[in-house]
Amino acid sequence: MKALPRAAQRWAARRPWLTDVALGGGLTLFDMATVLGRTPEPAGWGVALWGAQTVPLLWRRSRPRACLAAMTCWYMAFQVLSPIEGRIPGPFLLMIGVYAAARYAPVRGSLPGTLLCLACTSTADALGGHWQTPGLGSLEPISATTFVFFFALAWLLGCGRRRIDADAERLRELNRRLAAEQDRNARQAVVGERARIARDLHDVVAHHVSAIAVQARAAEEVMAPASVPAEAVQCVGLIGRTADTALLEMRRVLGLLSIRERELAPEPSLEHLEPLVEAATAAGCRVTFVSGYRTGSAFSAGMRLSVYRVVQEALTNVVRHAGPVGVRVAVAGDDSRLTIDVVNDAAPAGHVPAPGTGQGLVGMRERVLAFDGVLEAGPCEGGGWRLHAVLHATAPRPAQADA
């Protein structure tokens, strides 16, 4: 996840505080302005007392219950002292404090605070002589009915917003954990597939190096009694010892990769594609196999193995994600490259695909890249899925490290 620029991070950190300043200061000035034009002109301390009700909103996020308590006290003081003559506005300013308490404080703290605020403000209205008999079905005049309605509305809105914020934060946390898990799985898949490729290449290379060692020892034994220069015999012996050292070092590297030696068995190759087709057919797929390469082509053992693994993974994905559908497998090429095409029809109606992590595609792409090739996979226009891979029969290059 890309980090925000430092300036954006500072602005994001200051934005809530600036919002509270604007809300508290703006409402304070607005409240004071609403009572300045009254007749008779109110006293300055009365205007200040009325405007002081909204000052605690500066701390509505950090101390929501203290903010509501302070606003309630200022409102009670104003109602009891009655410094301004005439009709006094209702509890609309206290609604903001109730909303802030419900949004930024837990229910067990905001609900008792709201009920206490309701009781105190109603008592202050009665003591200040502003109590009026509520009308049935109406919020006028300003009375206990008005307080109950607007306080309940503000508290419910605040609780709803608090729940939405909590759900959003929980989803963000789950998203962060999911992204981290996917990244970890992808890295593990890459490491595991590279280790598997290294094991396969070890089997291929070990065969040739072992042959070199055996032939070098045989040549050394044949050349020893003959009239051959001693330097030639030493060179042949050195070739054998170097081959032995290469095998030893290769086994050590594989040991570091924690790869266990497999039992000796024939390596799967291009000649073993028919069993893959038969296995997919046994799973219910209608497989059409087209072979367009020469059997005697001089492909390396590693390349033959990689082609086999790509076709194997592609057919496995078809069975797992599409089910019993029609599949066309085509392997063609010449002495310079091999092309693989696996195209399957759309999944039948009602088929539930098995969940996947995309690790199979990661492994196939690693194998193809090892032979300087390209791999494309995606949905077809008329439904279904198509996989296209090209492997070049040149000297394989090391796979690029992850960025």
N, C-alpha and C positions, 0 to 999 in steps of 0.2 A: 504494500500500500504506500503510495507516494506521499511523502511528508509535505505539509504546507510550508510555504516560504515563511521566514522568520517574522516579517512584517504582518503577514496574515495571521500568524499564531498570536502575535501581540494584540492585534485587533479583536480576534475571537475571544481572548481572555478579558479584554476591557469592555466588550460590548454589553454584557449583562449589567455591569456597574454603571455604564453611561446611560443605559435604558432606565435604570432605577432613579438616577439623578434627574433625568429628563421628566420622568413620571412624577416623582415627588415634588421637584421644584416647580414644574409646570402647573400641576394641580394646586399647589399652594398659592401661586400668583393668581390663578384663575378664581379660586375660592375667595380670596381677598377682594378681587375686582368685582365679584357679584354682589357684595354687600356695601361697597363704597358709595354707590349712587342712591342709597336709601334716604328717606326723609322721616324723622330728623337724621342728620348726619351722625353715624355711629362713632363712638370713641375709638381712638387708635388702638388701645389695648384690646377692645372687643374684636376689632378686625384682625389683629394679630392672633388672638385666641382662636378665632374661627379658622384662620389659615394654618394654625399649628396642627390641625388634625391630620393633614396629609404629609407632614414632615417625616413621620416614622416610616413612610413607604420607601425611604432610602435604604432601609434594612429589611425589606420584605422577603428577600431570598435567604439571607444569612440567619435572621432571627424573626421568622414569620409570626410566632405566637407573641413575642414581645412587641412586635409591630402592632398587632391587633389590640393588645392590652393598652398600649400607649394611645392609640387612636380612640379607644373606648373612654379612657380617662379624660382626654381633651374634650370629647363630645359631652361627657357628663358634666364637666366643669362649665362648659359653655351653656348647656341647658339650665343648669341650676343658677348660674350668675345672671343669665339673660342680659348681656351687655348691649344687645341690638333689639330694637323694638320692631314689632311686626311679625309676620309669619316667617318661621325659620324653615329652611329646606330640610327634607327628610333624611333618612339614613343611607343616602346613595353613596356618600364618601366611605362609610363604614363597609359597604359591600366590597370595596376593593381590598380592604384589610381581611375580610372574611374569605374572599377568594384566594388571597395570598397565603393565608394560614392553611386552607384546605389543599392548596397545590404543593406547597413546600414543606408541610409538616405531616406526619402520619395521622391517620384517622383518630387514633386514641388520644392525640393531642389537640387536633383541630376541632373535633366535635364538641368536647367539653368547653373549649374556649369560645366557640360560637354561641353555645347555649348561655354561657355566663355573660357574654357581650349582649345578647338579646335581653336577658333579665336586667342587667345594669342600665342599659339605655332606656328600657321601658320604665324602670323606676325613676330615672333622672327626668324623663318627660313628665311623670306624675308629680314629682317634687317641684319641678319648675313651673307647674301650672300649664303645661302644654298638652296635657292629656285630653284626647277627644274620643268620643264614643265611636267605635268603628261601625261602618255601615255594612250590612250583609250584601255579599256579592260585589263589593267595590273596595278599591284600595284607597279611596278618599273618604274622609280627610286623613292626613298623616296620623297614624295611630299604631297600636300594637299589631293590627292586621298587616299593615305595610311592612313593619319590621320582620315579622315572621315570613312573609312571602319573599321579600328580597334577600333576606339572610339565607333562607333555604335554597333559593335559586343560585346565589353566589357560591354557597358551600358545595352544592351538587356539581356546578361547573368546575370548581377547583378540584374536586375529587376526580372528576372525569379526566381532566387534563393531567393530573398526577398519574393516573393509571395509564393513560396514553404514553406519557413520557417514560414510565417504567417499562412498558411493553417495548417501546422503541429502543431503549437502552439494552434490554435483554436481547432483542433481535440483533442489535449491533454487536453485542458480545458473542452471540452465537455465530454471527457472520465472521467475526475475527477468528474464532476458534475453528470454524469450518475452513476458512482460507488457510490457516496455519496447518490444519490437518491435511488438506489437499496438497499443499506445498511439500509437506513432509512425506506423504505417500508418493508424490511424483518423484521426489529425490530418491526415495528408497527403491522405486521401480527402476529408475535409471541406473542406480548403483547395482541392483540385483541383475538387471539385464546385461549390463557391461560385464559383470562377473561371469554370467552365463556365457556370453560371447567369448570372454577370455578363456573359459574352460574349453569351449569348442575349438577355438584356435589352438589351444595347447595340444589337444588331441591330434589336430592336423599337423602342426609343426613338429610335435614330438615324434610322430611317425617318420617324417623325413629326416630329422636330425639323428634319430636312432639308426636309420638306414645308412646315413653318412658315417656314423661311428663304426657300425659293423663292417662296412666296406673298407674303411680305412684300416681297421685291424687285420682284415683279411689280406689287404694289399701289403701291409707291413710284414705279415708272416710269409707271404709269397716272395717278397723282394729281399728278405733277410739273407737267405743262403745264396742268392744269385749275385752275379757280378754287377751290382747296382751301387752307385755312389752312396756313401753313408749319409750324405746330406739329404738325399731324396728319401731315404728310409726314415730319417729323423722328421722330415716335413710331413710324411704320411702319418707317422705316430703322433705328431703334434695336432694334425687334423682330428684324429680320433679322440685325443684327450680334450681338445677344445669342444668337440661335440658332446662329450660326457659332461663337461663343465656347463655348457649351455642347457642341457637337460636338467642338471641339478639346480641351476639358478632359476629356471622356469618353474620348477616345483616349489622352490622357496617363495617366489612371487605369488603363486596360487595359494600357498599356505597363508600368506599375509592377507589374501582376499577371503580367507576362511572357506575355500572351496574344497569339498571332499572329492577324492578321486573316485570316478565312476567305475563300475565294472566294465571290463573290456567287452565291447559290442560293436557291431558295424555301425558307422555313422550314417544317420539318415541323409539322403541326397535326392537328386532329381529323379532317380530311378525308383524312389519310394513314395512318389506322389499318388500312385494308384490306391494304396491303402488309405490315404487320407480321404480320397474321393469315396471309397467304399464305406468308411466310417460315417461321413456326412450323409450318404445315401441311407445307411441303416438308421440314422436319426430322423428320417422322413423327408430329407431334402431331395429335390430332383436336380442332380448335379450333371452338368455337361462339361467334360474335360477336353480341352483342345491343346495339343502339344505341337509347337511350331519350332522346335530347336533340334539340332542334330545330336543324336545320342553320343556320338564320339567327339563332341566339341571339347576343346581343351580348357574347360573351366576349372578353376582351382577348387580344392575340396572345401575351403572355407566359404566360397561363393555358392557352391551347391547346397551346403548346409544352410546358409542364410536364406536362400530361395525356399527351401523346404519349410523353414520355421515361419516365414512370412505367409506362405499358403496355409500352413497349419493354423496360425493365429487368425487369419481371415475367415477360414471355414468355422473355427470355433466361435467367432463373433457372430457369424450368420446364425448358427444354431442357437446361440444364447439370446440374441436380441430380436431376430426375425422369425425364428421357428422353422417349421417345415415349409420351405418355399423353394422356388426354382433358383438355381445358382449356375452361373457360367464361370468356369475357371480356364484361363488361357495363359500359357507360359510359352513365350516365343522369343527368338533372338538369333544372334549369330555369334561368331567368335569374339566380338568386341563387347557385347552387352546382352542382358536378358531383361525381358519385359514381363511383368506379372499384371494380369487383370482379373479381378474377382468382382462380379456383379451379381447381386441378388434382387429378387422381386420384393415388393412391399409385403410387410407382415400381414397375415390374414386378420380379418375382423375379430376382435375379442382377444387377440393374443396379448399377453402381459409380458413384456421383455424383462429379462433378469437384470438387476442393477449392475452397473459397471463403473469403474473408476477411470477409464481411459488409459490404464497402464499398458494394455496390449498395443495400442497405437504408439506409445512411447517406445516400447521394445522394438517394434517393427521399424520405426524411424531410425533408431540407433543402428540396427543391422544394415539398413539401406545406406545410411550415411557412411558406414565403414567401407563401402565400396563406391564411394563418390557418386551415389545415386540420389534420386528424389522419390518421395512418396506423397501421393495425394489421396485423400479419403474424404468422402462427403456424400450427401443424399443425391439421388438421381432426380431428373425433372418429373418423370412419371411415377415416382415412388420407388422405394428401395434404397440400396446403398451401393456405392462403387469404390473400389480400392485399386489404385494404379501405382505401380512401383517400377523403377528402372534401376538396374544394377550394372555397373560397368566392370568389365573384366580386366581392369588395370590394377596396378599395385594398390592395395587398399591404403587409405590414409587414416591417421588417428582421428577419432571423433572429437569435435570441438567441445571444449569445456563449457559448462553452463555459464551464461552471463550472470 
